[in-house]
Amino acid sequence: MSSLDPVSPGILSRVMKPARYTGHEWNSVSKAPDEYVVNFVLAMPDVYEVGMSNLGLKILYEVLNNRPDTFAERVYAPWVDMEAEMRTAGIKLHTLESKRPVDQCDIIGFSLQYELSYSNVLNMLDLAGIRLLAAERDESQPLVVCGGPCAFNAEPMTDFVDFFILGEAEEVIAEVAAAIAEWKQAGRPGGKTGILKRLAGLQGIYVPRFYEVDYQADGAVEAIKPLIPEAKAVIVKRVIQELDQITFATKPIVPFIEIVHDRIMLELFRGCTRGCRFCQAGVIYRPVRERKLETLFNHVQQLIDNTGYNEISLVSLSSADYSCLSHLITELIERFKEQGVSVSLPSLRIDSFSIDLAKQVQQVRKSGLTFAPEAGTQRLRDVINKGVTEENLTEAVSAAFKSGWSTIKLYFMIGLPTETDEDIAGIAALAQRVADLYKQLKGRKGAKVTVSVSSFVPKPHTAFEWFGQNPVEELERKQKLLRSLIKDRSISLSWHDARTSFLEGVFARGDRRLGKVLLRAWQNGAKFDGWSEHFNYAVWMEAFAAEGIDPVFYANRERVLQEYLPWEHLSAGVDKSFLAREWQAAKDAAFTPDCRHENCMACGVCQELEVNVVDWGQA
C-alpha cells in the first residue's frame, strides 16, 4: 500500500475484497507528476472485478499510457461497504495508480456498457467531489466523457456528461488527449467551452450542450439541432480500418484477485453481418474486419509472456465466423499445449460448431458449452433472423456429447416481437430434446442442461427500435408459464428480473427528460441497479412519479416509422431505411442473408464510413 493511500489498513480490514482498492498490480503503470501531462482517468461504473474484465478499457489504458503527454489511471465503483467507509472518513474517490483524487485530474472517461450502470456514474462523480450537472462544472473540474454501446443513445445522460465518443476509440481518444494537452499548455484558452468546441470538430465526438431539443405536443422528440457551427448535424461513429495496425492490450494488468474474465482475451475480429434483428452490437460494430493470423499469434505470445495466464478466450461477436478459426485453434493448441495453455470457446452460433473444433479444444481442458438458439420455435427464429434450425442444434449438441461433453447451456429471450405462448412452450420442448439426446447417444441419463432466459429489451439502431417492449406483468406471466413447462430435473432454469429489463428499456430509448429522473432516483438511494440485491424498483417508480414522467411512454409504446427518434443525430453508419426494411421483414418472418456470403443488403455502413470491404477475410 502506498504511503499516499488515503485508505488506511484499518479500513481495508473491514471491507470485502480489499485488493479491489490497493492498486500496484502487475503491469500497472506509474508516471512522474508533470503539470503539462494529461491526467486521464478510465472508469467503469461497476465493481473492480467487472471493470478489470473490460477489454476496451485494457486497450485504451495501453493506448494512452504509450503517449508521453498522457498518464492514464483507473477507477472503479467502490462496493457499498467501501463507499460507507469513504463517506464516513471523508475520503474522496481516487485513482488506483497514484492515489490522486479524481477531481484533481483533467478528464474522467466512463465506459457505459449497460443502462443500469447510470446511477453509479452519478454516485462516483459525487464520491469524487465533482459536480453532477455538466452545466455547473467549469475548467477547474475534470471533463466528463462517456463511450461504449450506450453512447449510441446518449440523451438520458446528457445532463451529466460533457461529451461522448461514438464508436471505436483507439484513434479518437489519442486525438482527445492531444487536444487537451495543447489546451493546457496554451493556458486553457476559452475555458471549458473552448476545449469542448475544439473536441466537437473531431469525428465521433458529440457535445450535447451544443444542441437543442424540440418536442411535439404528444411528448415525442421533434428534432435535435446544433446551436454552433462546430457542432455537426449528425455525428458519425469512429471505426478502425486496419485492426492489425493499432495497439492491442498485450500487457494487461494482472489483478491480485479473481475477476470475471480472468484469462487472456484474444479479439479475432470486429463486427458481425449475420443480421440478428434484436442485436445492437451487430449494427454498431459493423463492418466486419479481421485480424491476420500472424498478428493473433504474436499477441498471444506477448500476452502469455506478460501475464502468465494459461487460458485463451476467443472474444468477438461471433468468434466461430472467423475465416481461419480451425487453423487458429489448431496452431494455438499446438504451440502452447506444453505450457498447459487452453483455448476456450464462447457462446457459439449453432450452425458454426463442428466436431473437429470440439475435439481440438478438449485436448487440453474440457468445460461446458454454450449455444444461443434465442427462440423456441423456427417461426420466431425466422422473425429475429437467427438463421439456424433445430436440426442445426441437434447436430451441434450431438457432436458435443459424442466428444465427451455433458453440460450444455442454452440462451433464450422472451418478449420478442410476435411471440406467442407456443413460442414459450418451444423453449421447454427444445431443452427437453437436448436432454433426451444425451440419453439416446449414451444409453443413460447424465446431461446437465441449463436454460437461461432474458427478457427482450428493444435497443436503438436495430430493426426492433420501434417495437413496444412487453409490460412487466406480461414478461412475468411468460416466465411463470415456462417454469411450469420444465419438469425434467436435469434441466435447470434461470431468468432475469422483468422489472430491471423494464428500466433498461426506458433508458435504452429515452431522451433528455430522463436526466431529472435519474438524478432524483440517485438522490433517493439508487445505485448498483444491475445487482439484484441493490436494485430498488420502488425508488425508480417514485422518481418517475415525482418528475411527472411516464416510463411506459419510453419502454412499452410502439413507435411509428416516421417518428423522429432521440438518437437520430447519432449515427452507427447504418441507414434508418435499412432498419425499417428489416422491421417489415421481421413481421413477414423473411430471412435476410449474411452479406459476407451473399449480395450486399444495402445497410449503408460501408458507404457511410468509406470502408474497404474487398478483403474482410483471409482464406
Backbone torsions as a table, in degrees:
resi	resn	phi	psi	omega
1	MET	NA	136.6	-178.8
2	SER	-71.5	148.5	176.1
3	SER	-66.7	-19.1	178.5
4	LEU	-88.8	-1.7	-176.1
5	ASP	-68.4	120.7	-179.4
6	PRO	-73.5	-12.9	-179.7
7	VAL	-92.2	119.6	-176.0
8	SER	-79.0	159.1	173.8
9	PRO	-56.3	-32.5	178.8
10	GLY	-62.7	-41.5	178.2
11	ILE	-65.7	-45.1	-179.4
12	LEU	-60.0	-32.2	-178.9
13	SER	-71.9	-14.3	-176.0
14	ARG	-102.9	-3.7	-175.7
15	VAL	-112.6	157.5	174.5
16	MET	-69.8	141.9	173.8
17	LYS	47.3	65.5	-178.0
18	PRO	-59.8	-22.5	179.6
19	ALA	-66.7	-10.8	172.2
20	ARG	-61.2	-24.1	-166.9
21	TYR	-118.3	-2.4	-172.6
22	THR	-83.3	-31.2	-175.3
23	GLY	71.9	-162.0	177.1
24	HIS	63.0	27.6	178.5
25	GLU	-72.4	164.0	177.3
26	TRP	-59.6	131.9	179.6
27	ASN	78.2	1.2	174.1
28	SER	-70.3	152.6	-170.5
29	VAL	-103.8	142.3	174.7
30	SER	-130.2	135.9	178.0
31	LYS	-133.0	149.7	179.3
32	ALA	-69.8	145.6	179.1
33	PRO	-60.8	141.8	179.0
34	ASP	-153.9	125.0	-175.0
35	GLU	-64.4	-21.1	-178.6
36	TYR	-96.4	-8.5	178.1
37	VAL	-74.4	139.8	176.2
38	VAL	-79.0	118.9	177.9
39	ASN	-91.0	102.4	-171.7
40	PHE	-109.5	119.5	180.0
41	VAL	-100.8	123.1	175.3
42	LEU	-96.4	123.7	-171.2
43	ALA	-126.6	142.9	169.4
44	MET	-120.3	123.4	-178.6
45	PRO	-78.0	54.1	177.6
46	ASP	-155.6	177.6	-175.2
47	VAL	-68.0	164.6	-177.6
48	TYR	-51.4	-46.4	-174.5
49	GLU	-63.5	-30.4	177.3
50	VAL	-79.3	-48.4	-179.1
51	GLY	-61.7	-39.8	179.9
52	MET	-69.1	-13.5	-178.9
53	SER	-94.3	-2.5	-176.2
54	ASN	-82.7	115.9	-176.2
55	LEU	-65.0	-38.3	-179.7
56	GLY	-58.5	-44.3	179.3
57	LEU	-67.8	-34.6	176.3
58	LYS	-60.7	-44.1	-179.0
59	ILE	-65.1	-47.3	-177.5
60	LEU	-65.5	-31.1	176.7
61	TYR	-60.9	-42.9	177.8
62	GLU	-72.1	-41.9	179.7
63	VAL	-57.2	-48.5	-176.2
64	LEU	-72.2	-41.0	-177.9
65	ASN	-75.2	-12.8	171.5
66	ASN	-75.3	-12.3	179.1
67	ARG	-88.9	132.6	178.4
68	PRO	-69.6	-19.4	-177.2
69	ASP	-95.5	9.5	-174.5
70	THR	-139.8	140.5	172.5
71	PHE	-123.8	110.5	178.8
72	ALA	-94.2	129.7	176.2
73	GLU	-125.0	172.4	-175.4
74	ARG	-119.6	151.2	169.5
75	VAL	-150.9	142.8	178.7
76	TYR	-128.2	168.3	-179.5
77	ALA	-71.2	121.2	174.8
78	PRO	-63.7	141.3	175.8
79	TRP	-66.6	164.7	-170.1
80	VAL	-59.5	-30.8	-179.9
81	ASP	-69.6	-42.5	178.5
82	MET	-69.8	-36.7	177.6
83	GLU	-60.0	-42.8	179.4
84	ALA	-61.6	-42.4	178.1
85	GLU	-63.0	-42.5	-178.3
86	MET	-64.9	-44.5	-178.8
87	ARG	-67.1	-38.4	178.6
88	THR	-64.3	-40.4	-177.0
89	ALA	-89.1	-2.6	-179.1
90	GLY	70.2	31.5	-179.3
91	ILE	-92.4	126.2	178.5
92	LYS	-80.8	156.8	173.5
93	LEU	-60.4	133.0	-175.0
94	HIS	-139.5	164.3	-176.2
95	THR	-78.2	157.1	179.1
96	LEU	-76.2	-31.6	-174.1
97	GLU	-75.4	-61.9	-173.8
98	SER	-102.8	-5.0	-175.5
99	LYS	65.2	18.8	178.1
100	ARG	-69.4	134.9	173.9
101	PRO	-58.8	136.0	-175.4
102	VAL	-61.3	-31.9	-178.0
103	ASP	-72.8	-5.8	175.4
104	GLN	-97.1	2.2	178.8
105	CYS	-91.1	170.4	-177.0
106	ASP	-84.1	-34.0	-173.7
107	ILE	-156.9	140.8	173.9
108	ILE	-122.1	128.4	-177.6
109	GLY	-114.6	119.8	179.6
110	PHE	-97.9	136.2	171.3
111	SER	-93.6	115.0	-178.6
112	LEU	-97.0	98.2	-177.2
113	GLN	-91.7	-26.5	178.5
114	TYR	-156.2	153.7	-169.9
115	GLU	-66.2	-27.8	-177.1
116	LEU	-74.4	2.1	175.4
117	SER	-93.0	-3.6	-173.1
118	TYR	-61.0	-40.3	-179.1
119	SER	-64.1	-29.8	178.3
120	ASN	-70.6	-28.6	174.7
121	VAL	-60.7	-47.7	179.3
122	LEU	-63.2	-40.4	-178.3
123	ASN	-65.1	-39.0	179.7
124	MET	-70.1	-39.4	176.3
125	LEU	-61.5	-42.0	179.8
126	ASP	-65.6	-42.4	177.4
127	LEU	-61.8	-29.0	-179.8
128	ALA	-83.0	-8.8	-176.7
129	GLY	78.2	23.2	179.2
130	ILE	-99.2	133.3	178.6
131	ARG	-58.8	137.5	-174.7
132	LEU	-71.9	-41.9	-175.7
133	LEU	-82.7	126.0	-177.9
134	ALA	-58.7	-34.7	-178.3
135	ALA	-66.2	-19.5	-178.6
136	GLU	-96.8	-1.6	179.8
137	ARG	-98.2	135.3	173.6
138	ASP	-109.5	-168.4	-174.9
139	GLU	-70.1	-7.8	177.3
140	SER	-77.4	-13.8	177.7
141	GLN	-112.0	158.3	-176.0
142	PRO	-63.1	150.6	166.3
143	LEU	-69.7	147.2	177.9
144	VAL	-118.3	121.4	179.8
145	VAL	-123.6	147.2	175.4
146	CYS	-129.2	145.5	174.3
147	GLY	-140.9	-168.9	-177.5
148	GLY	97.9	177.2	-174.5
149	PRO	-59.8	-32.5	-178.3
150	CYS	-69.5	-16.1	178.2
151	ALA	-66.4	-16.7	-179.7
152	PHE	-74.9	-10.4	155.6
153	ASN	-132.2	87.6	-173.8
154	ALA	-79.1	-16.1	-165.8
155	GLU	-54.2	-42.5	-178.9
156	PRO	-63.2	-17.5	-177.3
157	MET	-105.8	4.2	-171.3
158	THR	-67.2	-24.7	178.6
159	ASP	-63.7	-23.6	-169.3
160	PHE	-112.6	-9.8	-169.9
161	VAL	-118.5	135.9	-179.7
162	ASP	-77.1	-41.3	175.9
163	PHE	-156.9	160.7	-179.5
164	PHE	-121.2	149.6	172.8
165	ILE	-108.9	124.1	177.7
166	LEU	-101.1	126.1	173.8
167	GLY	96.1	-158.4	-174.8
168	GLU	-78.9	129.8	-162.5
169	ALA	-101.7	-4.0	-172.5
170	GLU	-54.8	-41.5	-178.2
171	GLU	-84.6	-46.4	-173.8
172	VAL	-69.4	-29.9	-179.5
173	ILE	-69.9	-30.3	173.9
174	ALA	-68.5	-37.3	176.8
175	GLU	-65.8	-38.6	177.0
176	VAL	-63.6	-46.7	179.5
177	ALA	-60.6	-42.4	179.6
178	ALA	-63.6	-40.6	-179.9
179	ALA	-65.6	-41.0	179.7
180	ILE	-68.5	-39.0	178.3
181	ALA	-60.7	-46.0	179.1
182	GLU	-64.5	-40.0	179.0
183	TRP	-62.6	-43.1	178.3
184	LYS	-64.0	-46.0	-177.5
185	GLN	-65.1	-27.7	-179.8
186	ALA	-86.7	3.1	178.8
187	GLY	89.3	23.0	177.8
188	ARG	57.1	54.1	-178.1
189	PRO	-62.7	137.4	179.8
190	GLY	77.1	1.0	-179.7
191	GLY	62.3	-153.1	-177.4
192	LYS	-63.4	-38.7	179.3
193	THR	-62.6	-35.0	-179.5
194	GLY	-62.9	-47.2	-178.8
195	ILE	-71.0	-34.9	179.5
196	LEU	-68.0	-35.6	175.3
197	LYS	-63.8	-39.9	179.0
198	ARG	-65.7	-43.4	-179.6
199	LEU	-66.1	-33.4	-179.7
200	ALA	-62.1	-21.5	178.8
201	GLY	-78.6	-10.4	179.9
202	LEU	-83.4	142.2	176.6
203	GLN	-65.0	136.9	177.5
204	GLY	89.0	2.0	-179.1
205	ILE	-105.6	127.2	177.6
206	TYR	-116.5	119.9	178.4
207	VAL	-111.0	97.4	-169.1
208	PRO	-62.1	-27.0	-179.0
209	ARG	-65.1	-16.2	-179.6
210	PHE	-93.6	17.7	179.9
211	TYR	-134.4	148.9	173.9
212	GLU	-118.4	150.2	-177.9
213	VAL	-115.2	129.5	173.2
214	ASP	-106.0	142.4	-179.3
215	TYR	-118.7	149.8	175.0
216	GLN	-84.5	169.1	-178.5
217	ALA	-62.5	-29.3	-178.9
218	ASP	-84.0	1.6	177.2
219	GLY	99.1	-13.5	178.8
220	ALA	-73.4	154.0	177.1
221	VAL	-70.1	135.5	177.9
222	GLU	-95.4	-39.9	-180.0
223	ALA	-168.7	153.6	171.6
224	ILE	-124.7	116.2	-168.6
225	LYS	-123.5	140.7	177.2
226	PRO	-70.2	149.2	-177.8
227	LEU	-105.2	-19.4	-177.0
228	ILE	-132.0	159.0	-178.1
229	PRO	-60.6	-31.6	-177.2
230	GLU	-69.0	-22.2	-176.5
231	ALA	-85.9	125.0	-178.9
232	LYS	-80.0	148.1	177.2
233	ALA	-64.5	-36.7	177.5
234	VAL	-131.4	127.2	178.3
235	ILE	-96.8	120.2	-177.3
236	VAL	-99.7	136.9	-176.9
237	LYS	-60.8	158.4	172.2
238	ARG	-88.6	144.9	178.0
239	VAL	-140.2	137.8	178.6
240	ILE	-85.1	122.2	-177.9
241	GLN	-73.4	-46.6	-174.2
242	GLU	-120.5	101.3	-177.9
243	LEU	-64.7	-28.8	-179.1
244	ASP	-69.5	-15.2	-175.0
245	GLN	-97.7	-4.1	-175.6
246	ILE	-107.0	162.2	178.8
247	THR	-66.4	135.6	172.6
248	PHE	-117.7	160.3	-178.2
249	ALA	-78.8	80.1	-179.4
250	THR	-94.8	-3.5	176.5
251	LYS	-134.3	58.9	-176.4
252	PRO	-71.5	156.5	177.9
253	ILE	-69.8	134.3	179.0
254	VAL	-100.7	116.3	-174.5
255	PRO	-75.5	162.6	176.2
256	PHE	-84.1	-16.0	179.9
257	ILE	-124.3	164.0	179.5
258	GLU	-70.1	134.9	177.8
259	ILE	-114.8	178.1	-174.4
260	VAL	-61.7	-49.8	178.7
261	HIS	-112.4	80.4	-173.6
262	ASP	-93.3	66.0	-174.0
263	ARG	-166.2	174.6	174.4
264	ILE	-69.5	131.9	176.4
265	MET	-109.5	110.5	-176.1
266	LEU	-107.7	109.2	179.8
267	GLU	-85.0	114.0	-176.5
268	LEU	-79.7	-42.6	-177.8
269	PHE	-161.3	172.3	175.2
270	ARG	-122.4	151.2	178.2
271	GLY	92.5	162.8	176.4
272	CYS	-158.3	132.7	179.8
273	THR	-115.9	18.0	177.2
274	ARG	-60.8	-33.9	173.0
275	GLY	84.6	27.3	173.2
276	CYS	-60.3	125.3	-167.8
277	ARG	-74.4	-15.9	178.3
278	PHE	-87.9	-11.6	-164.0
279	CYS	-94.0	112.3	177.3
280	GLN	-70.6	-40.1	-178.7
281	ALA	-59.7	-35.5	179.8
282	GLY	-64.7	-18.5	177.2
283	VAL	-97.0	-50.7	-170.6
284	ILE	-73.8	-17.1	177.9
285	TYR	-102.6	5.9	173.6
286	ARG	-64.6	155.4	-1.4
287	PRO	-87.7	175.5	178.7
288	VAL	-74.6	131.5	174.0
289	ARG	-140.0	125.3	-176.7
290	GLU	-101.5	150.9	168.5
291	ARG	-87.7	147.4	178.0
292	LYS	-72.0	153.7	-179.4
293	LEU	-56.4	-46.1	-176.6
294	GLU	-63.5	-36.0	175.7
295	THR	-60.8	-44.3	-179.0
296	LEU	-65.5	-41.9	178.2
297	PHE	-62.4	-40.8	177.8
298	ASN	-64.0	-42.3	178.8
299	HIS	-60.6	-45.0	-177.1
300	VAL	-63.4	-43.7	-179.6
301	GLN	-60.9	-44.5	178.3
302	GLN	-64.1	-41.1	-178.4
303	LEU	-65.6	-41.6	177.3
304	ILE	-64.4	-44.4	179.9
305	ASP	-63.2	-36.8	-173.1
306	ASN	-89.4	-14.9	-174.8
307	THR	-125.9	-31.1	-174.8
308	GLY	80.4	5.6	177.3
309	TYR	-63.0	150.1	-179.5
310	ASN	-121.3	19.0	175.1
311	GLU	-138.2	135.4	179.1
312	ILE	-112.4	120.0	176.8
313	SER	-103.3	127.0	-179.3
314	LEU	-86.6	109.0	-172.5
315	VAL	-113.4	113.7	170.5
316	SER	-157.8	171.9	-177.7
317	LEU	-62.1	-36.6	178.5
318	SER	-146.1	78.4	-170.3
319	SER	-57.2	-30.5	-178.6
320	ALA	-69.2	-10.1	177.8
321	ASP	-89.1	-0.5	177.0
322	TYR	-61.9	130.8	-169.1
323	SER	-65.6	-22.7	-178.8
324	CYS	-118.9	33.9	-171.5
325	LEU	-60.9	-47.0	-177.4
326	SER	-60.8	-45.4	177.5
327	HIS	-61.9	-43.1	-179.5
328	LEU	-59.8	-50.6	-177.9
329	ILE	-64.2	-43.4	178.6
330	THR	-56.6	-47.2	-176.7
331	GLU	-70.1	-40.0	179.3
332	LEU	-61.6	-45.7	-179.3
333	ILE	-65.4	-41.5	-178.7
334	GLU	-65.4	-44.0	-176.9
335	ARG	-68.7	-34.7	-167.3
336	PHE	-119.3	4.2	-176.2
337	LYS	-67.8	-28.7	178.4
338	GLU	-65.4	-23.2	177.4
339	GLN	-91.5	5.3	179.9
340	GLY	72.0	23.6	-178.7
341	VAL	-88.3	128.9	-178.5
342	SER	-110.3	165.1	176.1
343	VAL	-115.6	129.8	178.3
344	SER	-111.3	139.0	179.3
345	LEU	-99.7	131.6	179.1
346	PRO	-77.4	-168.7	174.0
347	SER	-56.2	126.8	-173.5
348	LEU	-109.0	150.1	168.1
349	ARG	-68.7	137.2	-174.1
350	ILE	-60.8	-34.9	-175.5
351	ASP	-83.5	0.4	-177.7
352	SER	-105.0	-9.7	-175.0
353	PHE	-76.0	145.7	175.3
354	SER	-138.7	151.8	-179.9
355	ILE	-64.4	-30.7	178.6
356	ASP	-63.8	-43.7	178.2
357	LEU	-64.4	-39.3	178.8
358	ALA	-59.2	-45.4	-179.6
359	LYS	-67.5	-35.9	-179.0
360	GLN	-63.6	-49.9	-177.0
361	VAL	-71.8	-20.4	179.1
362	GLN	-74.5	-17.9	-176.1
363	GLN	-57.6	-33.7	-176.0
364	VAL	-104.2	-48.3	-175.4
365	ARG	-152.0	141.4	-177.5
366	LYS	-118.4	132.8	177.1
367	SER	-142.1	-178.4	179.9
368	GLY	-67.8	158.3	178.3
369	LEU	-114.0	149.3	-177.4
370	THR	-122.0	131.8	175.1
371	PHE	-125.9	155.2	-177.4
372	ALA	-127.5	81.6	174.8
373	PRO	-64.5	-29.0	177.0
374	GLU	74.3	-39.1	-178.8
375	ALA	-136.9	155.7	-172.2
376	GLY	-87.5	-14.6	-179.6
377	THR	-127.6	157.7	179.3
378	GLN	-65.3	-36.7	179.2
379	ARG	-57.2	-46.6	-177.3
380	LEU	-73.5	-32.5	174.7
381	ARG	-64.3	-32.8	175.5
382	ASP	-68.8	-38.1	178.6
383	VAL	-58.9	-43.8	-177.2
384	ILE	-88.6	1.2	177.5
385	ASN	64.3	37.4	-179.8
386	LYS	-69.0	-34.9	173.7
387	GLY	72.7	24.6	176.1
388	VAL	-131.0	158.8	-177.6
389	THR	-121.0	170.0	175.9
390	GLU	-64.2	-32.9	177.0
391	GLU	-62.5	-39.4	176.5
392	ASN	-59.7	-44.2	-179.5
393	LEU	-64.8	-42.0	179.8
394	THR	-60.6	-44.5	179.7
395	GLU	-63.8	-43.0	-177.8
396	ALA	-66.8	-46.3	-178.7
397	VAL	-66.9	-38.4	177.1
398	SER	-59.5	-44.6	178.0
399	ALA	-59.5	-40.8	-179.9
400	ALA	-66.9	-47.4	-179.5
401	PHE	-62.6	-42.2	179.8
402	LYS	-65.2	-26.9	-178.9
403	SER	-89.9	3.8	173.0
404	GLY	110.9	-5.9	177.5
405	TRP	-77.1	149.4	175.4
406	SER	-134.4	-6.0	-178.5
407	THR	-112.7	121.2	-178.0
408	ILE	-128.3	133.9	174.4
409	LYS	-113.8	134.2	-178.3
410	LEU	-120.5	126.8	178.4
411	TYR	-98.5	132.8	175.5
412	PHE	-135.2	164.6	170.6
413	MET	-124.2	147.7	169.5
414	ILE	-118.7	157.1	-178.4
415	GLY	89.8	14.3	179.2
416	LEU	-70.8	156.2	178.3
417	PRO	-56.3	138.2	178.9
418	THR	70.5	7.8	-176.2
419	GLU	-65.4	141.6	175.6
420	THR	-124.4	174.0	177.4
421	ASP	-64.2	-27.0	176.3
422	GLU	-62.9	-36.2	177.9
423	ASP	-69.1	-35.8	176.5
424	ILE	-64.4	-45.1	178.4
425	ALA	-62.2	-30.8	178.7
426	GLY	-63.2	-30.1	177.5
427	ILE	-63.9	-48.4	-179.9
428	ALA	-63.3	-40.4	-178.7
429	ALA	-66.6	-39.2	-179.7
430	LEU	-66.9	-41.6	177.5
431	ALA	-62.7	-39.8	179.4
432	GLN	-64.9	-39.4	179.3
433	ARG	-64.3	-35.2	176.8
434	VAL	-65.4	-45.3	178.8
435	ALA	-62.7	-41.1	-179.7
436	ASP	-67.7	-32.4	-178.2
437	LEU	-62.3	-37.4	178.8
438	TYR	-61.6	-44.8	-179.7
439	LYS	-63.9	-38.2	179.2
440	GLN	-64.1	-40.5	-176.3
441	LEU	-79.9	-34.8	-173.6
442	LYS	-102.6	-14.5	-179.1
443	GLY	76.8	13.4	179.6
444	ARG	-159.0	162.8	173.7
445	LYS	-76.6	167.1	179.9
446	GLY	153.0	-9.7	178.3
447	ALA	-72.7	146.1	171.9
448	LYS	-118.2	113.1	-177.1
449	VAL	-113.7	120.4	177.1
450	THR	-106.9	125.3	176.9
451	VAL	-104.7	116.6	178.8
452	SER	-109.7	121.6	-173.5
453	VAL	-120.2	121.8	174.7
454	SER	-107.1	159.1	177.4
455	SER	-92.8	128.2	-175.1
456	PHE	-65.5	131.9	176.3
457	VAL	-119.8	113.6	177.7
458	PRO	-63.3	136.0	-176.8
459	LYS	-120.0	152.4	175.3
460	PRO	-60.4	155.1	177.3
461	HIS	65.1	28.8	174.3
462	THR	-129.1	167.6	177.6
463	ALA	-65.0	-18.2	-178.1
464	PHE	-102.3	17.3	-177.3
465	GLU	-67.8	-14.3	178.3
466	TRP	-94.6	-10.7	-171.5
467	PHE	-73.9	137.8	174.8
468	GLY	-81.5	116.7	-177.7
469	GLN	-59.7	144.7	175.3
470	ASN	-57.7	136.1	174.8
471	PRO	-61.4	159.1	-179.2
472	VAL	-55.3	-44.2	-177.0
473	GLU	-62.5	-37.7	180.0
474	GLU	-70.4	-40.7	177.9
475	LEU	-63.4	-41.4	179.2
476	GLU	-67.0	-35.6	176.4
477	ARG	-63.3	-41.5	-179.8
478	LYS	-68.2	-36.8	176.6
479	GLN	-62.9	-43.8	179.8
480	LYS	-63.6	-40.7	178.3
481	LEU	-61.3	-45.2	-179.3
482	LEU	-63.4	-41.9	178.8
483	ARG	-59.2	-38.6	-177.6
484	SER	-70.3	-20.7	-175.4
485	LEU	-93.2	-14.0	179.8
486	ILE	-97.9	112.5	-174.0
487	LYS	-118.4	-17.9	-177.9
488	ASP	-74.4	129.0	-177.3
489	ARG	-70.1	-15.3	177.5
490	SER	-81.0	-5.7	179.5
491	ILE	-110.5	122.4	175.9
492	SER	-108.8	150.1	-175.7
493	LEU	-125.3	132.1	172.4
494	SER	-128.4	150.5	-178.0
495	TRP	-148.1	164.1	-179.2
496	HIS	-96.6	152.4	175.1
497	ASP	-64.4	119.2	-178.0
498	ALA	-62.3	-25.6	-179.1
499	ARG	-70.9	-35.7	176.6
500	THR	-69.2	-35.1	177.0
501	SER	-65.0	-37.0	177.1
502	PHE	-62.2	-47.7	179.9
503	LEU	-63.7	-40.2	175.8
504	GLU	-59.2	-41.5	179.4
505	GLY	-65.1	-36.2	178.2
506	VAL	-61.4	-51.0	-175.5
507	PHE	-77.7	-25.5	179.1
508	ALA	-61.8	-37.7	-176.6
509	ARG	-119.7	28.4	-177.7
510	GLY	-87.3	-179.6	177.8
511	ASP	-127.4	-169.7	-173.4
512	ARG	-63.4	-24.9	-176.9
513	ARG	-65.4	-17.0	178.8
514	LEU	-74.1	-13.9	-179.9
515	GLY	-57.8	-40.9	-178.3
516	LYS	-71.6	-28.0	174.9
517	VAL	-68.8	-45.5	178.6
518	LEU	-59.2	-44.9	-179.3
519	LEU	-62.0	-45.6	-178.6
520	ARG	-66.3	-41.8	179.4
521	ALA	-61.3	-42.7	177.4
522	TRP	-62.9	-43.0	179.3
523	GLN	-59.7	-28.4	-179.2
524	ASN	-94.7	9.3	170.6
525	GLY	114.2	0.6	-178.2
526	ALA	-69.2	131.1	173.4
527	LYS	-171.3	159.3	-177.5
528	PHE	47.5	47.9	-177.1
529	ASP	-68.5	-19.6	176.6
530	GLY	-80.1	-4.0	179.6
531	TRP	-105.9	119.4	-171.8
532	SER	-56.2	-34.5	-177.1
533	GLU	-72.4	-12.3	-179.5
534	HIS	-117.7	-9.3	179.7
535	PHE	-70.8	127.1	-179.0
536	ASN	-123.6	97.0	-176.6
537	TYR	-61.2	-38.1	-177.3
538	ALA	-62.3	-39.6	178.9
539	VAL	-59.3	-41.5	-179.7
540	TRP	-69.4	-43.2	-179.8
541	MET	-64.7	-36.7	176.5
542	GLU	-65.7	-37.1	179.7
543	ALA	-67.4	-42.3	177.0
544	PHE	-60.5	-45.1	-178.7
545	ALA	-64.3	-42.7	-178.4
546	ALA	-64.1	-32.7	-179.1
547	GLU	-94.4	2.1	177.6
548	GLY	68.2	31.2	-179.0
549	ILE	-111.6	130.3	178.8
550	ASP	-95.0	111.9	-178.3
551	PRO	-66.2	-25.8	178.5
552	VAL	-61.2	-32.5	179.0
553	PHE	-57.3	-34.8	-177.7
554	TYR	-90.1	-39.3	-172.0
555	ALA	-89.4	-46.8	-166.8
556	ASN	-102.3	-5.6	-178.4
557	ARG	-83.5	128.4	174.8
558	GLU	-80.6	128.8	-179.9
559	ARG	-86.1	154.4	170.6
560	VAL	-90.2	155.5	-175.7
561	LEU	-61.2	-27.5	-175.6
562	GLN	-81.7	-9.6	-175.9
563	GLU	-66.1	137.7	173.0
564	TYR	-77.4	119.5	-175.0
565	LEU	-92.4	150.1	-174.7
566	PRO	-62.0	-11.2	-179.8
567	TRP	-111.8	16.6	-177.7
568	GLU	-59.4	-31.1	-175.8
569	HIS	-87.2	-0.5	-179.0
570	LEU	-114.5	108.1	-168.7
571	SER	-104.3	129.2	171.0
572	ALA	-89.8	2.0	178.7
573	GLY	94.7	-11.4	-178.9
574	VAL	-94.6	132.4	-177.1
575	ASP	-67.5	140.4	175.0
576	LYS	-62.1	-32.9	179.7
577	SER	-64.0	-34.5	176.2
578	PHE	-65.7	-43.9	179.1
579	LEU	-63.6	-37.0	178.2
580	ALA	-65.0	-39.4	176.9
581	ARG	-64.1	-38.6	179.0
582	GLU	-69.3	-33.6	176.5
583	TRP	-63.2	-41.5	177.0
584	GLN	-69.5	-39.3	178.0
585	ALA	-61.3	-35.5	177.0
586	ALA	-63.0	-44.5	179.3
587	LYS	-62.4	-30.8	179.1
588	ASP	-89.4	-0.9	-175.5
589	ALA	53.4	40.8	-178.0
590	ALA	-96.8	141.8	-176.6
591	PHE	-88.7	134.7	173.1
592	THR	-111.6	117.4	-175.3
593	PRO	-73.2	162.9	177.4
594	ASP	-71.7	124.6	-176.1
595	CYS	-72.6	-9.4	174.2
596	ARG	-71.8	-22.0	-175.4
597	HIS	-119.7	-13.0	179.0
598	GLU	-124.9	-166.1	178.9
599	ASN	-69.9	158.8	176.5
600	CYS	-58.8	133.4	179.9
601	MET	-93.0	6.0	175.8
602	ALA	59.4	45.9	174.9
603	CYS	-73.5	-23.5	174.9
604	GLY	98.8	-10.9	-170.8
605	VAL	-67.4	-39.5	-176.8
606	CYS	-68.1	-38.0	179.0
607	GLN	-72.4	-42.8	-177.9
608	GLU	-63.1	-40.3	-175.9
609	LEU	-97.5	-0.3	179.3
610	GLU	54.0	48.7	-177.7
611	VAL	-92.7	137.0	175.2
612	ASN	-77.9	116.7	-176.4
613	VAL	-109.0	15.8	-176.1
614	VAL	-69.2	-36.4	-172.3
615	ASP	-133.9	69.1	176.6
616	TRP	-70.9	-40.6	-176.2
617	GLY	-100.7	-168.3	-175.3
618	GLN	-129.9	-28.8	-170.3
619	ALA	-109.8	NA	NA
